[in-house]
Amino acid sequence: MEKSPLTLSRARILRKSETEAEIKLWGYLRDRRLANFKFRRQVPIPPFIADFACLSHGLVVEVDGVTHGDQHEVLYDERRTQYMRTKGFTVHRVNSLDVFNHMTDVLDGILIILKQSKLR
């Protein structure tokens, strides 16, 4: 996966301007805290950037906030998801409200997908 300097620059900017939901979820995913699975944040998958990725198992986790409800954003998210799938990733979308109110369910959902996936 070739990364352009522009994509890398955008990923660095996004790491510094994460949403509260992304910050909270990262606290559970970082440093192999979730069943020893390694996650990275703001991962370039050019031309897009994934919120979180477990590269060894081909999983992308996207945190969708309230702006992801309008038609334009829904279509954009669908296009991103389809593109990432063509690159071999499973894309799992979680709602930011679930991150705040149902973290156990969010983490359980991620674990189920990881345990069903094969090591790349």
N, C-alpha and C positions, 0 to 999 in steps of 0.2 A: 504494500500500500504506500504509494509515493505521496509525500506531504509537501505541499507548496509552502514557501515562506509566508505567504499571506494567510493560509489556513492555520499555520502554527502561531502566527501573531494573533489571529482572532481567538484561538484556543486559550492563549495566555491572558488575553483581555477578559474572556468569559470566566476564567478561574478566579479573577479578582472581583467579578461582579455577579457572583452566584446568587440565586434566590434563597430566601430563608428555608424553603423546603429542600433545596439541593444541599444546603449546608447541613441541615439536620440529617438527611439520608446519608450523606458522606461520612458523618460521624459513626454510622453503623457499618459502612462498607470499607472504610480505609484500614490500612495496616492488617489486612486479612482477618478482620473482626467477624465477618460473616462466614462461619464454618471453614475458615482458612482459604477462601477463594480470594484471589487477587483482583482488585478493581482499580481502574484508573478513572480520573474525572476529566471532562472536557476533552474527549479523545477525537482527534481529527480522523474522519472517514471522508476525505475530500469528495465533493465540495462541502460536505456537511461536517458538523461537530456533534458527537454524541455526548449526552450529559454524563453517563457512566458506562464503562465497558469492562467486562471480564473477557479479555482477549483469548485466554486459554480455552474457554468454552463457547466463544462466539456469541456472547450475550451483550446486548445494548439495553440499558435501562434509561428511559426518558421520563422526566418529571414534567407533567403538564399542569400548568396553572390556569387561572380563570381566562386568560386571553386565548387559550386553545379551544374555546368553545365557538368562536365565530367561524363562519363558513370558509373564509380565506385561510385561517389558521388550520382548520380541519383538513382542507385540501393540501396545504403545504406539508402538514404532518404525515399525511398518507403518502405523498410523494417521497418524503424522506425515508419513511418506513420501507416502502417498496425498493428504493435504491439500496438501503443497507441490507435488505434481504438478498438482493442480487450479488452483494459482496460476501454472502455467506453468514450473515448475522441473524440471530433471532432478536426481534425488537419487542421489549416489554414496556408498556406505557403505564405509569402510575399517576394518579391524580394527586396534586399537591395537598389537597385537604385530607386525603388518606394518609399521607406522610405525617401530618400533624395529629390526626385523630385515630388512626388504625395502623400504627407502625408495625406491630406484630404481624398483621395480615400482609402488609407490603413485603416484609422480609420473608415470610413464609412463601409468598408467591414467587419471589426471586429464587429462593432455595429449591422449590419444586422444579422450576425450569432448569436450573443448573444441574440438578441431580438427574434430570432426564436427558441432558445434552451429553454429547461425547467430547472427550478431550480432543482438541485440534492437533 
